[in-house]
Amino acid sequence: MTEEQIGKNVAHVKAEIAQAAGEAGRDPAEILLVAATKMNDADSVRAAIRAGVDICGENRVQEMLEKNAQGAYEGAPLHFIGHLQKNKVRQVVGLCSLIHSVDSLSLLQEISKTAQKRGLTQDVLLEVNIGNEESKSGFSPEEIGPALEEAAKMTSVRVRGLMAIPPICEKPEENRPFFLKMQKLFVDNCEKKYDNISMDFLSMGMSGDYAEAVRCGANMVRVGTGIFGPRNYT
Ligand SMILES: *Cc1c(COP(=O)(O)O)cnc(C)c1O
């Protein structure tokens, strides 16, 4: 994809976000666009940053380290959005300003331990398996309250909100019930005041359904294909 096309795509996504925010009576400025950059090269990532995405989100540690060494993310914060294995935590802590995909307490503990050794605090989101899918990791909605209580005791992680990937649906509207469930879970847990937790971000919505997600309260959307075109898996 050319830089020009990426620029047009980013402008289109931002316009759709603004429209959806408007419909929901929300300020478009509060919604952050995360470019899901997996399988796109450093030049494409740089083009997206120049076009005005707010954040870059990577899925695979190795790929992220390679692109980072090429200076791909200069000018934008870097987030981790993919499944994170415990043995890769030390490569992500400190490099990424937010890890969206914390799917277990043991991973959270590992992140805290690593951050503590480095003398820093790592911001994270808890991933919710909102469709209760076998194939997906994440906390069940019922587990979020207890997980936040545990997280509040950890010294070197700070939970900043929730993230979800709902089941694959044919039409964006079909995800609405899942997005609304997430919104409720987010709002309910915002009201409880835990130490050292600040429920700021609700990360949900991808290329096929980010507008719906925004209408249901998302303030971080993760868009890949809608910016960079289809990924080449061959
Ligand atoms: C790839 C990916 C996205 C973006 O997916 P698209 O459908 O290409 O927009 C968002 N979130 C996560 C966690 C991803 O892995």
The ligand as an SDF file (V2000), in Angstrom:
LIG
                    3D

 15 15  0  0  0  0  0  0  0  0999 V2000
   -4.8990   -7.7890   14.2020 C   0  0  0  0  0  0  0  0  0  0  0  0
   -5.5480   -7.2500   15.3970 C   0  0  0  0  0  0  0  0  0  0  0  0
   -6.4120   -6.1540   15.3200 C   0  0  0  0  0  0  0  0  0  0  0  0
   -6.7810   -5.4770   14.0270 C   0  0  0  0  0  0  0  0  0  0  0  0
   -7.4910   -6.3360   13.1830 O   0  0  0  0  0  0  0  0  0  0  0  0
   -8.1250   -5.8040   11.8090 P   0  0  0  0  0  0  0  0  0  0  0  0
   -9.3370   -6.6200   11.6160 O   0  0  0  0  0  0  0  0  0  0  0  0
   -7.0880   -6.0250   10.7690 O   0  0  0  0  0  0  0  0  0  0  0  0
   -8.4220   -4.3750   12.0030 O   0  0  0  0  0  0  0  0  0  0  0  0
   -6.9260   -5.6560   16.5050 C   0  0  0  0  0  0  0  0  0  0  0  0
   -6.6490   -6.2270   17.6940 N   0  0  0  0  0  0  0  0  0  0  0  0
   -5.8420   -7.2780   17.7940 C   0  0  0  0  0  0  0  0  0  0  0  0
   -5.5650   -7.8520   19.1400 C   0  0  0  0  0  0  0  0  0  0  0  0
   -5.2770   -7.8270   16.6580 C   0  0  0  0  0  0  0  0  0  0  0  0
   -4.4830   -8.9000   16.7740 O   0  0  0  0  0  0  0  0  0  0  0  0
  1  2  1  0
  2  3  1  0
  2 14  2  0
  3  4  1  0
  3 10  2  0
  4  5  1  0
  5  6  1  0
  6  7  2  0
  6  8  1  0
  6  9  1  0
 10 11  1  0
 11 12  2  0
 12 13  1  0
 12 14  1  0
 14 15  1  0
M  END
$$$$
